[in-house]
Amino acid sequence: MERFGKVAFSIRNLSLEVASHRLVTTLKQSSFSDNLCKKSVGSMDELRQRAFKFMQHEELREFKSKVAEDTDVRRIERKTLQ
């Protein structure tokens, strides 16, 4: 998103539709790209905000998954030590 923002900012008179379309077509399949296809953005600021929220969501999901994995490993270790 940072690289996209820099490039988009450097293009004079870049339309939101073109920027959104290019972003969606270059993103790998994800809930974020699906969301952008389903509900278009009204401004570049809104696009940045939605991207930020999705990144936060992904980081939280990865953190919770890691915590659950660590908890499972500890549980297995305790069982094997008993």
C-alpha positions as MATLAB code, in Angstrom:
seq = 'MERFGKVAFSIRNLSLEVASHRLVTTLKQSSFSDNLCKKSVGSMDELRQRAFKFMQHEELREFKSKVAEDTDVRRIERKTLQ';
ca = [
       0.000    0.000    0.000;
       2.895    2.335    0.725;
       4.358    1.803   -2.736;
       0.922    2.146   -4.332;
       0.374    5.416   -2.456;
       3.684    6.860   -3.614;
       3.041    5.968   -7.232;
      -0.571    7.142   -7.143;
       0.473   10.442   -5.567;
       3.105   11.006   -8.264;
       0.591   10.644  -11.117;
      -1.000   13.954  -11.928;
      -4.809   13.965  -12.191;
      -5.086   10.250  -11.454;
      -8.749    9.328  -11.322;
     -10.000    7.384   -8.345;
     -11.610    4.803  -10.628;
      -8.334    4.072  -12.424;
      -6.371    3.932   -9.165;
      -8.916    1.606   -7.532;
      -9.090   -0.667  -10.561;
      -5.318   -0.927  -10.799;
      -5.022   -1.683   -7.101;
      -7.683   -4.390   -7.199;
      -6.160   -6.068  -10.253;
      -2.673   -6.174   -8.734;
      -3.685   -7.402   -5.279;
      -3.669  -11.105   -4.612;
      -7.045  -12.648   -3.815;
      -8.023  -11.632   -0.297;
     -10.918  -10.339    1.751;
      -9.565   -6.824    1.125;
      -9.585   -7.142   -2.665;
     -13.022   -8.771   -2.506;
     -14.284   -5.913   -0.364;
     -12.931   -3.317   -2.793;
     -14.716   -5.049   -5.653;
     -18.006   -5.211   -3.777;
     -17.984   -1.668   -2.400;
     -16.133    1.061   -4.256;
     -14.336    3.855   -2.440;
     -15.300    7.513   -2.532;
     -11.826    8.987   -2.178;
      -8.158    8.105   -1.939;
      -8.341    8.831    1.787;
     -11.145    6.302    2.166;
      -9.072    3.772    0.221;
      -6.117    4.328    2.577;
      -8.362    4.049    5.645;
      -9.923    0.792    4.460;
      -6.515   -0.645    3.622;
      -5.242    0.310    7.078;
      -8.236   -1.305    8.774;
      -7.802   -4.517    6.775;
      -4.087   -4.608    7.617;
      -4.915   -4.209   11.312;
      -7.484   -6.985   11.030;
      -4.992   -9.321    9.330;
      -2.326   -8.611   11.941;
      -4.797   -9.290   14.753;
      -5.912  -12.542   13.106;
      -2.296  -13.677   12.705;
      -1.544  -12.765   16.330;
      -4.545  -14.718   17.623;
      -3.575  -17.687   15.485;
      -0.020  -17.593   16.831;
      -1.247  -17.366   20.436;
      -3.582  -20.323   19.897;
      -0.761  -22.318   18.287;
       1.608  -21.527   21.166;
      -1.069  -22.516   23.674;
      -1.607  -25.839   21.894;
       2.138  -26.539   21.873;
       2.405  -25.822   25.607;
      -0.602  -28.050   26.310;
       0.974  -30.920   24.355;
       4.325  -30.409   26.101;
       2.640  -30.572   29.516;
       0.861  -33.802   28.607;
       4.065  -35.440   27.421;
       5.902  -34.425   30.600;
       3.257  -35.974   32.874;
];
